[in-house]
Amino acid sequence: MTTSHITIYGIPNCDTVKKSRAWFTAQGLDHTFHDFKKQGVPAQHLPGWMAAVGWEKLVNRQGTTWRKLDAATQAAVQGEESAAALLQAQPSVIKRPVVEWQTGGRTHVSVGYVPDQWLAWTA
């Protein structure tokens, strides 16, 4: 297995992020953690994430942060551009974790806790 780089994006107190980080550690897979709260959302990565998984999957409409947004702000999220603006302004709206896995010259992106998908990428 050749793994060039794995980055887990999220916030450290998120249970799903904690579980994901623990899974990678248990598998012996080196990874880097990018804290949205301290380091912000990397704007240059958003287009790639949206291309890989879709903006709809990145916007966590089930979370507390989304539910606290006013109706006008929620209604304004209609496509990639408006979603990207919201994700930059409100990092806690991003479904977590976002995992970027660069291996063999390819970049894989996943959202949420998906160990079966990650295992497939180790093959």
Buried (B, 14 or more C-beta within 10 A) or exposed (E): EEBEEBBBBBBEEBEBBBEBBEBBEEEEBEBEBBBBEEEEBBEEBBEEBBEBBEBEBBBBEEBEEBEEBEEEBBEEBEEBEBBBBBBBEBBBBBBBBBBBBEBEEEBBBBBBBBBEBBEEBEE
